[in-house]
Amino acid sequence: MPYFPSTLIAFIKFFFKPFRFYFYLMILANMVIAAFTAFQPYLLKTFLDSVTLNLGKHNLWHGSLLPAILLLFLTILNVLFWRLNNYLVLKTLPNLKADIIAEASDYTHGQSYRFFQDNLSGAMSNKILDLASNTDNLIFNSRSLFISSFAFFSSILVAMMVNGYFAVLYVVWTCVFIGTAFIFSNRMNKYSNVFAEFRSFTFGKVVDSFANAFNVMLFARKNYERKYLKTSLDAMVDKDKELQVKFIKYGFVLSGLTVIIQAVTIALLLYFGGAGLLTVGDFVLIFLLTVNIIDHVWNFAEVLLKVSEQYGVFKQGLEFISKPYTVMNDHTNPRIVITEGSIKFTDVKFTFQEKNILFEDKSILIHGKEKVGLVGYSGAGKSTFVNLIMRIFDVEKGDISIDDQSIYSVDLDSLRENISYIPQDPTLFHRTIFENIQYGKLDATFDEVVVAAKKAHVHEFVNELPAAYDSLVGERGLKLSGGQRQRIAIARAILKDAPILILDEATSSLDSSTEALIQDSLKVAMQKKTVLTIAHRLSTVKAMDRILVFDKGKIVESGSHDELLEKGAVYQNLWAKQQGFI
């Protein structure tokens, strides 16, 4: 079953496992880097004590040589481990982020159509990018927390070698400082989560506006879009300011604590120094350790606040992306095998948007290779009927089967691979014409694509383009006319050559002359296939074997065009209106 981790621990296990060796080495390198900040001052103390003791004597060089060499060696070792750490980052983070984006995108593609209806594409993309980028940030900041923590404990160990009172001072002050910072970080969670949500929502609006750039131009709504976006931007700015004000207040409190430890350290140095309990090297060591501890503890607290903010954004992205599927696909199920293409609804119940019962106890049989038209007023259930067959939505009760195979007990991908669907308003990928047609059959050769294009009358207008089949169609195909997009969609379906063909007003965007050509092509494409045609223009389904008339989720009439006209009911009324008789 498709899986995406929904908790931090599960996320780490899932994505970090391939890189665990590099992360173990990274931890080791960071331990050495952290220890350097504590033991360098100790070697400097030893060097200074030796110099002070032997100053003006002939053996000054001899007594100070060893600590000087060790100090230099430790510095070189620190540089080497920093370079090792940078190398390990290079080996892990770019691939890790790529894996996260790939897995999150793949999992999101498996969500139901309703999921994509309810969420802006820009907001979804932003959540995925947030997840990857904040994983990157969390790793860097967690590394910083680790270095600061290890450096602190190393400093405590060194301080105990000189005077235990300073070690106690550092521990007590750090507990107070970190405790205060931890309280602040918990309070920051609420503000960071709210800000992240506002930011994601605002970016989603930006993407939505760009996706509808043609409408913005067509209606001269540039100023309106600016005002529409400004409302969200103002709200986002307000939340950002609230977050930053909290940071300023907390920073002021933490700064006061650093002044306190420096004052107490100086007082203790003077007290123990006056009692003759400290050397010059001890003075330098303690002073440097105090500065190091302030830097590391402050960095720890500062990074802790960043981690809190980043984790809030990370958690939101994780919760959004890891939402369980509502339309499940078990890849262990057998692939569907379609020979005749008969479709059977058995006691099907489906409720649209949790309130409107569209189908209830619906049962119907569509024979294999039968050509069936679906007509009725808008909202009668025609599109939902075919969407249930493709498992865009799942039924609440009952079953749908194709050639006596329940569509819920077969692999979902294999089901959709056996159905060609041509929508009323097809959208194309921002790729070449060749790639958009080849999408119907990924291993198709160029010649096969051209054959399908000729059948759909795409070849004529493609040859007039400078790059021919290599021409980019623009976002959602906006470089092409509606009729051209429709013909490409038809060519794609012809190339797919699935045993079941569903047409949703497939010729509605075509002019009369082109429609006549496409109708001929569709007749070829329909041969030896089960065909369902949704139509508002009844003339397009006159030649169907059977016409199903929908009204409020029920099939109220069934028969050929002539049979339905003779009945003198709903279909006859629809026909009379379209012919201008009433």
C-alpha positions as a Python dict, from the first residue, in 0.01 Angstrom:
ca = {
    (1, 'M'): (0, 0, 0),
    (2, 'P'): (123, 357, -66),
    (3, 'Y'): (295, 501, 238),
    (4, 'F'): (427, 836, 349),
    (5, 'P'): (550, 886, 708),
    (6, 'S'): (323, 1100, 924),
    (7, 'T'): (545, 1154, 1231),
    (8, 'L'): (894, 1296, 1274),
    (9, 'I'): (1040, 965, 1395),
    (10, 'A'): (884, 773, 1106),
    (11, 'F'): (1003, 1043, 865),
    (12, 'I'): (1362, 1014, 989),
    (13, 'K'): (1356, 633, 963),
    (14, 'F'): (1207, 643, 614),
    (15, 'F'): (1428, 907, 452),
    (16, 'F'): (1751, 902, 655),
    (17, 'K'): (1815, 528, 641),
    (18, 'P'): (2005, 530, 307),
    (19, 'F'): (2235, 803, 441),
    (20, 'R'): (2283, 677, 797),
    (21, 'F'): (2657, 602, 751),
    (22, 'Y'): (2722, 960, 643),
    (23, 'F'): (2520, 1096, 936),
    (24, 'Y'): (2717, 883, 1184),
    (25, 'L'): (3039, 1027, 1042),
    (26, 'M'): (2886, 1374, 1060),
    (27, 'I'): (2812, 1326, 1431),
    (28, 'L'): (3172, 1217, 1492),
    (29, 'A'): (3309, 1517, 1302),
    (30, 'N'): (3084, 1754, 1494),
    (31, 'M'): (3200, 1605, 1826),
    (32, 'V'): (3562, 1685, 1736),
    (33, 'I'): (3464, 2037, 1621),
    (34, 'A'): (3274, 2097, 1946),
    (35, 'A'): (3554, 1964, 2166),
    (36, 'F'): (3799, 2200, 1997),
    (37, 'T'): (3622, 2507, 2136),
    (38, 'A'): (3679, 2383, 2492),
    (39, 'F'): (4023, 2225, 2472),
    (40, 'Q'): (4183, 2501, 2267),
    (41, 'P'): (4154, 2747, 2562),
    (42, 'Y'): (4297, 2476, 2791),
    (43, 'L'): (4607, 2436, 2572),
    (44, 'L'): (4634, 2814, 2557),
    (45, 'K'): (4624, 2821, 2939),
    (46, 'T'): (4901, 2559, 2955),
    (47, 'F'): (5108, 2758, 2707),
    (48, 'L'): (5059, 3085, 2898),
    (49, 'D'): (5139, 2926, 3235),
    (50, 'S'): (5459, 2783, 3087),
    (51, 'V'): (5555, 3117, 2935),
    (52, 'T'): (5479, 3302, 3260),
    (53, 'L'): (5680, 3055, 3464),
    (54, 'N'): (5984, 3058, 3233),
    (55, 'L'): (5971, 3415, 3105),
    (56, 'G'): (6330, 3551, 3079),
    (57, 'K'): (6484, 3206, 3120),
    (58, 'H'): (6683, 3005, 2867),
    (59, 'N'): (6443, 2709, 2878),
    (60, 'L'): (6139, 2920, 2771),
    (61, 'W'): (6138, 2762, 2427),
    (62, 'H'): (6175, 2411, 2560),
    (63, 'G'): (5897, 2440, 2819),
    (64, 'S'): (5649, 2605, 2584),
    (65, 'L'): (5712, 2395, 2272),
    (66, 'L'): (5483, 2101, 2348),
    (67, 'P'): (5165, 2300, 2430),
    (68, 'A'): (5234, 2522, 2127),
    (69, 'I'): (5263, 2218, 1897),
    (70, 'L'): (4947, 2063, 2044),
    (71, 'L'): (4761, 2390, 2000),
    (72, 'L'): (4867, 2408, 1636),
    (73, 'F'): (4784, 2039, 1578),
    (74, 'L'): (4438, 2082, 1730),
    (75, 'T'): (4373, 2381, 1503),
    (76, 'I'): (4471, 2180, 1193),
    (77, 'L'): (4254, 1889, 1312),
    (78, 'N'): (3959, 2124, 1357),
    (79, 'V'): (3999, 2258, 1002),
    (80, 'L'): (4018, 1905, 858),
    (81, 'F'): (3703, 1793, 1041),
    (82, 'W'): (3516, 2103, 924),
    (83, 'R'): (3606, 2012, 566),
    (84, 'L'): (3498, 1652, 632),
    (85, 'N'): (3170, 1780, 770),
    (86, 'N'): (3115, 1994, 457),
    (87, 'Y'): (3188, 1694, 236),
    (88, 'L'): (2936, 1480, 425),
    (89, 'V'): (2673, 1752, 388),
    (90, 'L'): (2741, 1755, 14),
    (91, 'K'): (2696, 1376, -3),
    (92, 'T'): (2366, 1373, 186),
    (93, 'L'): (2150, 1685, 181),
    (94, 'P'): (2102, 1742, -196),
    (95, 'N'): (2000, 1376, -245),
    (96, 'L'): (1791, 1375, 71),
    (97, 'K'): (1593, 1681, -40),
    (98, 'A'): (1546, 1533, -387),
    (99, 'D'): (1416, 1208, -233),
    (100, 'I'): (1168, 1399, -16),
    (101, 'I'): (1032, 1600, -309),
    (102, 'A'): (1008, 1288, -528),
    (103, 'E'): (835, 1073, -264),
    (104, 'A'): (600, 1353, -152),
    (105, 'S'): (504, 1435, -511),
    (106, 'D'): (450, 1067, -593),
    (107, 'Y'): (235, 1013, -284),
    (108, 'T'): (30, 1328, -353),
    (109, 'H'): (-38, 1209, -709),
    (110, 'G'): (-215, 911, -553),
    (111, 'Q'): (-469, 1128, -372),
    (112, 'S'): (-830, 1137, -485),
    (113, 'Y'): (-964, 1388, -733),
    (114, 'R'): (-1154, 1554, -449),
    (115, 'F'): (-824, 1624, -275),
    (116, 'F'): (-706, 1820, -580),
    (117, 'Q'): (-1040, 1997, -603),
    (118, 'D'): (-1015, 2112, -242),
    (119, 'N'): (-652, 2234, -252),
    (120, 'L'): (-477, 2487, -471),
    (121, 'S'): (-196, 2336, -679),
    (122, 'G'): (35, 2619, -569),
    (123, 'A'): (-37, 2551, -202),
    (124, 'M'): (31, 2180, -249),
    (125, 'S'): (361, 2250, -424),
    (126, 'N'): (455, 2495, -151),
    (127, 'K'): (388, 2235, 119),
    (128, 'I'): (618, 1987, -54),
    (129, 'L'): (894, 2245, -97),
    (130, 'D'): (848, 2356, 265),
    (131, 'L'): (891, 1998, 378),
    (132, 'A'): (1216, 1956, 184),
    (133, 'S'): (1365, 2295, 267),
    (134, 'N'): (1274, 2274, 635),
    (135, 'T'): (1426, 1926, 656),
    (136, 'D'): (1745, 2088, 527),
    (137, 'N'): (1715, 2371, 781),
    (138, 'L'): (1633, 2134, 1067),
    (139, 'I'): (1940, 1922, 992),
    (140, 'F'): (2170, 2224, 988),
    (141, 'N'): (2018, 2368, 1303),
    (142, 'S'): (2012, 2031, 1480),
    (143, 'R'): (2380, 1999, 1399),
    (144, 'S'): (2432, 2344, 1550),
    (145, 'L'): (2241, 2237, 1863),
    (146, 'F'): (2456, 1925, 1889),
    (147, 'I'): (2781, 2121, 1855),
    (148, 'S'): (2671, 2376, 2115),
    (149, 'S'): (2562, 2102, 2356),
    (150, 'F'): (2879, 1898, 2322),
    (151, 'A'): (3095, 2210, 2342),
    (152, 'F'): (2915, 2308, 2664),
    (153, 'F'): (2978, 1975, 2835),
    (154, 'S'): (3340, 1981, 2718),
    (155, 'S'): (3375, 2330, 2867),
    (156, 'I'): (3226, 2213, 3198),
    (157, 'L'): (3480, 1930, 3207),
    (158, 'V'): (3768, 2170, 3144),
    (159, 'A'): (3636, 2419, 3403),
    (160, 'M'): (3627, 2144, 3667),
    (161, 'M'): (4000, 2090, 3610),
    (162, 'V'): (4062, 2449, 3723),
    (163, 'N'): (3791, 2534, 3977),
    (164, 'G'): (3466, 2352, 4046),
    (165, 'Y'): (3282, 2674, 4138),
    (166, 'F'): (3297, 2795, 3780),
    (167, 'A'): (3161, 2462, 3654),
    (168, 'V'): (2868, 2492, 3898),
    (169, 'L'): (2809, 2852, 3786),
    (170, 'Y'): (2800, 2748, 3420),
    (171, 'V'): (2557, 2462, 3487),
    (172, 'V'): (2317, 2671, 3697),
    (173, 'W'): (2322, 2967, 3457),
    (174, 'T'): (2276, 2741, 3152),
    (175, 'C'): (1978, 2565, 3313),
    (176, 'V'): (1812, 2902, 3379),
    (177, 'F'): (1894, 3030, 3029),
    (178, 'I'): (1781, 2717, 2843),
    (179, 'G'): (1472, 2681, 3059),
    (180, 'T'): (1373, 3037, 2974),
    (181, 'A'): (1445, 2979, 2605),
    (182, 'F'): (1247, 2654, 2608),
    (183, 'I'): (944, 2830, 2753),
    (184, 'F'): (978, 3094, 2483),
    (185, 'S'): (1010, 2833, 2207),
    (186, 'N'): (691, 2660, 2317),
    (187, 'R'): (507, 2990, 2305),
    (188, 'M'): (651, 3057, 1960),
    (189, 'N'): (498, 2739, 1816),
    (190, 'K'): (152, 2892, 1800),
    (191, 'Y'): (272, 3203, 1620),
    (192, 'S'): (499, 3017, 1377),
    (193, 'N'): (223, 2769, 1285),
    (194, 'V'): (-26, 3048, 1214),
    (195, 'F'): (229, 3242, 1009),
    (196, 'A'): (321, 2931, 806),
    (197, 'E'): (-45, 2868, 724),
    (198, 'F'): (-101, 3227, 612),
    (199, 'R'): (216, 3220, 402),
    (200, 'S'): (120, 2894, 229),
    (201, 'F'): (-233, 3020, 161),
    (202, 'T'): (-100, 3348, 18),
    (203, 'F'): (149, 3176, -212),
    (204, 'G'): (-132, 2949, -331),
    (205, 'K'): (-329, 3259, -432),
    (206, 'V'): (-31, 3390, -627),
    (207, 'V'): (-1, 3064, -821),
    (208, 'D'): (-377, 3056, -884),
    (209, 'S'): (-365, 3409, -1021),
    (210, 'F'): (-76, 3323, -1256),
    (211, 'A'): (-255, 3007, -1371),
    (212, 'N'): (-548, 3226, -1475),
    (213, 'A'): (-337, 3500, -1633),
    (214, 'F'): (-548, 3494, -1950),
    (215, 'N'): (-866, 3568, -1754),
    (216, 'V'): (-687, 3848, -1571),
    (217, 'M'): (-596, 4006, -1905),
    (218, 'L'): (-932, 3932, -2067),
    (219, 'F'): (-1131, 4102, -1790),
    (220, 'A'): (-868, 4373, -1724),
    (221, 'R'): (-850, 4263, -1361),
    (222, 'K'): (-482, 4332, -1284),
    (223, 'N'): (-571, 4593, -1022),
    (224, 'Y'): (-839, 4366, -877),
    (225, 'E'): (-589, 4081, -844),
    (226, 'R'): (-349, 4317, -670),
    (227, 'K'): (-617, 4417, -419),
    (228, 'Y'): (-731, 4056, -382),
    (229, 'L'): (-376, 3946, -306),
    (230, 'K'): (-310, 4244, -79),
    (231, 'T'): (-574, 4126, 167),
    (232, 'S'): (-388, 3800, 217),
    (233, 'L'): (-49, 3972, 215),
    (234, 'D'): (-162, 4216, 485),
    (235, 'A'): (-279, 3927, 701),
    (236, 'M'): (49, 3742, 640),
    (237, 'V'): (251, 4055, 729),
    (238, 'D'): (53, 4099, 1051),
    (239, 'K'): (128, 3742, 1155),
    (240, 'D'): (493, 3785, 1060),
    (241, 'K'): (516, 4102, 1272),
    (242, 'E'): (360, 3924, 1569),
    (243, 'L'): (624, 3655, 1535),
    (244, 'Q'): (911, 3904, 1508),
    (245, 'V'): (790, 4110, 1806),
    (246, 'K'): (801, 3796, 2017),
    (247, 'F'): (1156, 3729, 1900),
    (248, 'I'): (1262, 4082, 2003),
    (249, 'K'): (1107, 4052, 2351),
    (250, 'Y'): (1262, 3714, 2415),
    (251, 'G'): (1601, 3834, 2288),
    (252, 'F'): (1597, 4122, 2537),
    (253, 'V'): (1535, 3888, 2831),
    (254, 'L'): (1808, 3646, 2723),
    (255, 'S'): (2057, 3932, 2677),
    (256, 'G'): (2005, 4029, 3039),
    (257, 'L'): (2102, 3680, 3151),
    (258, 'T'): (2435, 3699, 2961),
    (259, 'V'): (2524, 4019, 3147),
    (260, 'I'): (2460, 3844, 3479),
    (261, 'I'): (2697, 3550, 3413),
    (262, 'Q'): (2978, 3781, 3299),
    (263, 'A'): (2943, 3990, 3614),
    (264, 'V'): (2945, 3683, 3842),
    (265, 'T'): (3242, 3529, 3654),
    (266, 'I'): (3451, 3849, 3692),
    (267, 'A'): (3365, 3863, 4063),
    (268, 'L'): (3473, 3501, 4117),
    (269, 'L'): (3792, 3550, 3916),
    (270, 'L'): (3888, 3847, 4133),
    (271, 'Y'): (3798, 3659, 4452),
    (272, 'F'): (3993, 3339, 4376),
    (273, 'G'): (4273, 3531, 4208),
    (274, 'G'): (4315, 3748, 4514),
    (275, 'A'): (4340, 3432, 4726),
    (276, 'G'): (4621, 3307, 4500),
    (277, 'L'): (4416, 3011, 4375),
    (278, 'L'): (4435, 3099, 4005),
    (279, 'T'): (4722, 3142, 3761),
    (280, 'V'): (4736, 3387, 3472),
    (281, 'G'): (4652, 3097, 3241),
    (282, 'D'): (4350, 3014, 3460),
    (283, 'F'): (4226, 3371, 3425),
    (284, 'V'): (4252, 3351, 3047),
    (285, 'L'): (4099, 3001, 3038),
    (286, 'I'): (3797, 3089, 3255),
    (287, 'F'): (3737, 3411, 3070),
    (288, 'L'): (3750, 3232, 2732),
    (289, 'L'): (3532, 2947, 2860),
    (290, 'T'): (3276, 3198, 2984),
    (291, 'V'): (3269, 3371, 2646),
    (292, 'N'): (3245, 3031, 2470),
    (293, 'I'): (2963, 2911, 2695),
    (294, 'I'): (2770, 3234, 2643),
    (295, 'D'): (2816, 3199, 2265),
    (296, 'H'): (2720, 2833, 2259),
    (297, 'V'): (2428, 2858, 2498),
    (298, 'W'): (2298, 3170, 2327),
    (299, 'N'): (2337, 2996, 1992),
    (300, 'F'): (2159, 2693, 2137),
    (301, 'A'): (1866, 2905, 2253),
    (302, 'E'): (1853, 3106, 1930),
    (303, 'V'): (1866, 2794, 1716),
    (304, 'L'): (1609, 2629, 1942),
    (305, 'L'): (1365, 2908, 1855),
    (306, 'K'): (1444, 2864, 1485),
    (307, 'V'): (1397, 2490, 1514),
    (308, 'S'): (1065, 2549, 1685),
    (309, 'E'): (951, 2773, 1400),
    (310, 'Q'): (1086, 2544, 1130),
    (311, 'Y'): (941, 2236, 1294),
    (312, 'G'): (600, 2404, 1297),
    (313, 'V'): (620, 2455, 920),
    (314, 'F'): (768, 2107, 874),
    (315, 'K'): (491, 1948, 1081),
    (316, 'Q'): (221, 2127, 885),
    (317, 'G'): (369, 2009, 558),
    (318, 'L'): (405, 1655, 691),
    (319, 'E'): (46, 1642, 817),
    (320, 'F'): (-85, 1778, 487),
    (321, 'I'): (114, 1549, 259),
    (322, 'S'): (70, 1232, 465),
    (323, 'K'): (-311, 1249, 465),
    (324, 'P'): (-445, 899, 406),
    (325, 'Y'): (-597, 817, 70),
    (326, 'T'): (-975, 816, 33),
    (327, 'V'): (-955, 620, -293),
    (328, 'M'): (-728, 326, -218),
    (329, 'N'): (-525, 127, -465),
    (330, 'D'): (-382, -206, -355),
    (331, 'H'): (-103, -287, -601),
    (332, 'T'): (-111, -649, -486),
    (333, 'N'): (-452, -682, -655),
    (334, 'P'): (-453, -852, -995),
    (335, 'R'): (-454, -641, -1308),
    (336, 'I'): (-789, -614, -1479),
    (337, 'V'): (-831, -807, -1803),
    (338, 'I'): (-1089, -658, -2039),
    (339, 'T'): (-1204, -852, -2342),
    (340, 'E'): (-1566, -742, -2403),
    (341, 'G'): (-1583, -425, -2192),
    (342, 'S'): (-1924, -484, -2034),
    (343, 'I'): (-1992, -247, -1742),
    (344, 'K'): (-2230, -335, -1461),
    (345, 'F'): (-2361, -119, -1174),
    (346, 'T'): (-2509, -323, -889),
    (347, 'D'): (-2710, -144, -615),
    (348, 'V'): (-2473, 153, -623),
    (349, 'K'): (-2514, 439, -376),
    (350, 'F'): (-2312, 760, -402),
    (351, 'T'): (-2352, 1086, -215),
    (352, 'F'): (-2205, 1402, -360),
    (353, 'Q'): (-2044, 1646, -115),
    (354, 'E'): (-2180, 1457, 187),
    (355, 'K'): (-2534, 1591, 148),
    (356, 'N'): (-2677, 1536, -197),
    (357, 'I'): (-2760, 1170, -261),
    (358, 'L'): (-2695, 1144, -632),
    (359, 'F'): (-2725, 770, -690),
    (360, 'E'): (-2913, 523, -470),
    (361, 'D'): (-2957, 154, -547),
    (362, 'K'): (-2850, 218, -907),
    (363, 'S'): (-2822, -97, -1118),
    (364, 'I'): (-2759, -106, -1490),
    (365, 'L'): (-2574, -315, -1746),
    (366, 'I'): (-2384, -173, -2043),
    (367, 'H'): (-2297, -449, -2285),
    (368, 'G'): (-1950, -500, -2425),
    (369, 'K'): (-1878, -297, -2742),
    (370, 'E'): (-2207, -109, -2691),
    (371, 'K'): (-2214, 261, -2786),
    (372, 'V'): (-2410, 450, -2520),
    (373, 'G'): (-2501, 818, -2501),
    (374, 'L'): (-2557, 988, -2164),
    (375, 'V'): (-2789, 1288, -2173),
    (376, 'G'): (-2983, 1499, -1927),
    (377, 'Y'): (-2988, 1836, -1758),
    (378, 'S'): (-2677, 1972, -1586),
    (379, 'G'): (-2620, 1813, -1246),
    (380, 'A'): (-2823, 1505, -1334),
    (381, 'G'): (-2530, 1271, -1267),
    (382, 'K'): (-2381, 1200, -1611),
    (383, 'S'): (-2023, 1300, -1525),
    (384, 'T'): (-2043, 1134, -1186),
    (385, 'F'): (-2159, 814, -1356),
    (386, 'V'): (-1842, 790, -1567),
    (387, 'N'): (-1621, 916, -1282),
    (388, 'L'): (-1737, 622, -1071),
    (389, 'I'): (-1638, 384, -1349),
    (390, 'M'): (-1287, 534, -1354),
    (391, 'R'): (-1280, 531, -971),
    (392, 'I'): (-1228, 906, -954),
    (393, 'F'): (-1472, 864, -666),
    (394, 'D'): (-1561, 548, -475),
    (395, 'V'): (-1915, 431, -417),
    (396, 'E'): (-2054, 415, -64),
    (397, 'K'): (-2246, 95, -127),
    (398, 'G'): (-2284, -159, -404),
    (399, 'D'): (-2037, -258, -673),
    (400, 'I'): (-1923, -170, -1023),
    (401, 'S'): (-1771, -443, -1237),
    (402, 'I'): (-1617, -466, -1583),
    (403, 'D'): (-1633, -805, -1750),
    (404, 'D'): (-1746, -948, -1413),
    (405, 'Q'): (-1436, -810, -1235),
    (406, 'S'): (-1509, -571, -951),
    (407, 'I'): (-1317, -250, -1009),
    (408, 'Y'): (-1245, -246, -632),
    (409, 'S'): (-1062, -579, -637),
    (410, 'V'): (-824, -500, -925),
    (411, 'D'): (-520, -276, -954),
    (412, 'L'): (-646, 81, -997),
    (413, 'D'): (-371, 178, -1241),
    (414, 'S'): (-458, -116, -1466),
    (415, 'L'): (-825, -8, -1460),
    (416, 'R'): (-744, 344, -1578),
    (417, 'E'): (-495, 216, -1834),
    (418, 'N'): (-789, 37, -1997),
    (419, 'I'): (-1007, 348, -2020),
    (420, 'S'): (-955, 641, -2258),
    (421, 'Y'): (-1118, 964, -2147),
    (422, 'I'): (-1158, 1279, -2357),
    (423, 'P'): (-1289, 1569, -2144),
    (424, 'Q'): (-1486, 1869, -2259),
    (425, 'D'): (-1203, 2111, -2179),
    (426, 'P'): (-874, 1920, -2188),
    (427, 'T'): (-563, 2070, -2028),
    (428, 'L'): (-219, 1985, -2155),
    (429, 'F'): (123, 1965, -1993),
    (430, 'H'): (366, 2248, -2059),
    (431, 'R'): (559, 2012, -2282),
    (432, 'T'): (590, 1950, -2653),
    (433, 'I'): (299, 1843, -2871),
    (434, 'F'): (476, 1512, -2928),
    (435, 'E'): (509, 1449, -2552),
    (436, 'N'): (144, 1540, -2489),
    (437, 'I'): (20, 1293, -2750),
    (438, 'Q'): (271, 1024, -2651),
    (439, 'Y'): (133, 1045, -2295),
    (440, 'G'): (-136, 805, -2411),
    (441, 'K'): (125, 539, -2482),
    (442, 'L'): (466, 615, -2336),
    (443, 'D'): (658, 368, -2551),
    (444, 'A'): (500, 488, -2876),
    (445, 'T'): (735, 572, -3159),
    (446, 'F'): (731, 902, -3345),
    (447, 'D'): (556, 736, -3641),
    (448, 'E'): (282, 598, -3413),
    (449, 'V'): (227, 944, -3268),
    (450, 'V'): (201, 1092, -3617),
    (451, 'V'): (-54, 828, -3723),
    (452, 'A'): (-273, 912, -3420),
    (453, 'A'): (-225, 1284, -3490),
    (454, 'K'): (-341, 1241, -3849),
    (455, 'K'): (-653, 1053, -3740),
    (456, 'A'): (-737, 1336, -3501),
    (457, 'H'): (-650, 1604, -3762),
    (458, 'V'): (-367, 1738, -3546),
    (459, 'H'): (-102, 1682, -3812),
    (460, 'E'): (-235, 1964, -4033),
    (461, 'F'): (-189, 2249, -3785),
    (462, 'V'): (125, 2101, -3627),
    (463, 'N'): (311, 2117, -3958),
    (464, 'E'): (243, 2490, -3972),
    (465, 'L'): (430, 2549, -3644),
    (466, 'P'): (802, 2639, -3661),
    (467, 'A'): (904, 2352, -3432),
    (468, 'A'): (627, 2115, -3549),
    (469, 'Y'): (585, 1831, -3296),
    (470, 'D'): (859, 1980, -3077),
    (471, 'S'): (652, 2295, -3015),
    (472, 'L'): (581, 2373, -2650),
    (473, 'V'): (208, 2419, -2584),
    (474, 'G'): (238, 2654, -2284),
    (475, 'E'): (102, 2609, -1935),
    (476, 'R'): (-214, 2395, -1953),
    (477, 'G'): (-189, 2425, -2335),
    (478, 'L'): (-276, 2795, -2345),
    (479, 'K'): (-62, 2858, -2655),
    (480, 'L'): (-316, 2656, -2854),
    (481, 'S'): (-681, 2718, -2930),
    (482, 'G'): (-951, 2519, -2756),
    (483, 'G'): (-1012, 2317, -3071),
    (484, 'Q'): (-643, 2238, -3110),
    (485, 'R'): (-619, 2122, -2749),
    (486, 'Q'): (-926, 1907, -2804),
    (487, 'R'): (-775, 1743, -3110),
    (488, 'I'): (-452, 1667, -2922),
    (489, 'A'): (-658, 1507, -2645),
    (490, 'I'): (-839, 1297, -2906),
    (491, 'A'): (-507, 1197, -3066),
    (492, 'R'): (-381, 1092, -2724),
    (493, 'A'): (-687, 875, -2669),
    (494, 'I'): (-658, 722, -3016),
    (495, 'L'): (-295, 636, -2944),
    (496, 'K'): (-388, 482, -2608),
    (497, 'D'): (-636, 253, -2785),
    (498, 'A'): (-807, 139, -2462),
    (499, 'P'): (-1106, -101, -2482),
    (500, 'I'): (-1336, 150, -2308),
    (501, 'L'): (-1372, 503, -2446),
    (502, 'I'): (-1543, 785, -2256),
    (503, 'L'): (-1623, 1110, -2435),
    (504, 'D'): (-1736, 1416, -2241),
    (505, 'E'): (-1857, 1662, -2506),
    (506, 'A'): (-1538, 1576, -2692),
    (507, 'T'): (-1621, 1787, -2998),
    (508, 'S'): (-1774, 2086, -2820),
    (509, 'S'): (-1470, 2312, -2884),
    (510, 'L'): (-1454, 2242, -3257),
    (511, 'D'): (-1594, 2438, -3548),
    (512, 'S'): (-1849, 2268, -3771),
    (513, 'S'): (-1607, 2161, -4045),
    (514, 'T'): (-1347, 2029, -3801),
    (515, 'E'): (-1619, 1856, -3595),
    (516, 'A'): (-1729, 1663, -3901),
    (517, 'L'): (-1371, 1544, -3957),
    (518, 'I'): (-1326, 1450, -3592),
    (519, 'Q'): (-1656, 1265, -3584),
    (520, 'D'): (-1526, 1047, -3865),
    (521, 'S'): (-1203, 991, -3669),
    (522, 'L'): (-1398, 906, -3356),
    (523, 'K'): (-1602, 649, -3547),
    (524, 'V'): (-1276, 475, -3628),
    (525, 'A'): (-1159, 509, -3266),
    (526, 'M'): (-1490, 367, -3140),
    (527, 'Q'): (-1467, 44, -3336),
    (528, 'K'): (-1456, -268, -3119),
    (529, 'K'): (-1481, -57, -2802),
    (530, 'T'): (-1736, 10, -2534),
    (531, 'V'): (-1817, 380, -2569),
    (532, 'L'): (-1986, 619, -2327),
    (533, 'T'): (-2058, 964, -2466),
    (534, 'I'): (-2177, 1249, -2246),
    (535, 'A'): (-2362, 1496, -2465),
    (536, 'H'): (-2553, 1819, -2429),
    (537, 'R'): (-2606, 1844, -2803),
    (538, 'L'): (-2831, 1548, -2866),
    (539, 'S'): (-2737, 1536, -3234),
    (540, 'T'): (-2399, 1390, -3133),
    (541, 'V'): (-2561, 1078, -2983),
    (542, 'K'): (-2833, 1011, -3240),
    (543, 'A'): (-2639, 720, -3387),
    (544, 'M'): (-2561, 556, -3050),
    (545, 'D'): (-2685, 201, -2987),
    (546, 'R'): (-2858, 323, -2675),
    (547, 'I'): (-2918, 654, -2497),
    (548, 'L'): (-2953, 682, -2120),
    (549, 'V'): (-3149, 982, -1996),
    (550, 'F'): (-3044, 1106, -1649),
    (551, 'D'): (-3255, 1313, -1413),
    (552, 'K'): (-3157, 1381, -1048),
    (553, 'G'): (-2926, 1079, -1030),
    (554, 'K'): (-3175, 837, -1182),
    (555, 'I'): (-3183, 686, -1529),
    (556, 'V'): (-3537, 775, -1623),
    (557, 'E'): (-3530, 658, -1985),
    (558, 'S'): (-3329, 416, -2196),
    (559, 'G'): (-3346, 338, -2565),
    (560, 'S'): (-3239, 445, -2912),
    (561, 'H'): (-3297, 796, -3045),
    (562, 'D'): (-3611, 695, -3233),
    (563, 'E'): (-3746, 487, -2945),
    (564, 'L'): (-3705, 774, -2700),
    (565, 'L'): (-3877, 1020, -2932),
    (566, 'E'): (-4172, 783, -2960),
    (567, 'K'): (-4204, 767, -2580),
    (568, 'G'): (-4272, 1138, -2573),
    (569, 'A'): (-4115, 1201, -2234),
    (570, 'V'): (-3794, 1372, -2104),
    (571, 'Y'): (-3576, 1298, -2407),
    (572, 'Q'): (-3839, 1420, -2651),
    (573, 'N'): (-3869, 1743, -2450),
    (574, 'L'): (-3489, 1793, -2458),
    (575, 'W'): (-3484, 1724, -2834),
    (576, 'A'): (-3767, 1964, -2904),
    (577, 'K'): (-3592, 2244, -2710),
    (578, 'Q'): (-3266, 2196, -2899),
    (579, 'Q'): (-3444, 2187, -3235),
    (580, 'G'): (-3627, 2509, -3149),
    (581, 'F'): (-3973, 2348, -3150),
    (582, 'I'): (-4050, 2481, -2801),
}
